[in-house]
Amino acid sequence: MIKMNPEDLQCTICKGGLTEGYLLDRTKGGYFVTPWIAGKPEKHWFYNLDVEDKELEPVIAYKCVECGHLELFVNPIV
């Protein structure tokens, strides 16, 4: 695995600097960080999607300060 130093990250489009953030998931129950789930989406008989017994990993987003491009990572090694 490649070790990432957040200060050294550059935009893959314009090579501008990146600033860390996250994607917001808003529900009736509140606010959450958008998760990443391995595999294809599976329908649940009652809910929209079946995510029970699945590992949810938070998505970390980096936004380019120059062009606004988003770079998304799950569990980056920093």
Secondary structure, DSSP 4 states (H G I P E B T S, - for coil): -PPP-GGG-B-TTT--BEEEEE-EEEETTEEEEPEE-SS---B-SSSSB--TT---EEEEEEEETTT--EEEEES---
